[in-house]
């Protein structure tokens, strides 16, 4: 099973909660202000996030 360590940006907290309940995700870091979820995702979970919720990998920008 391929696992991807990613931060994914969702459109709402409701989408994140629904996604977590469907996938039974138990280990994650959540930023409720940015609607981002960091975790290890299987390919199937990543596909569900993208196609089912319109979520996208989150780009990290460092301000100088």
Protein Blocks (a to p, Z undefined) as FASTA:
>chain_A
ZZdddddddfbfklmmmmmmmnopabdcddfknopacddddfklmmmmmmmnopacdddd
ddZZ
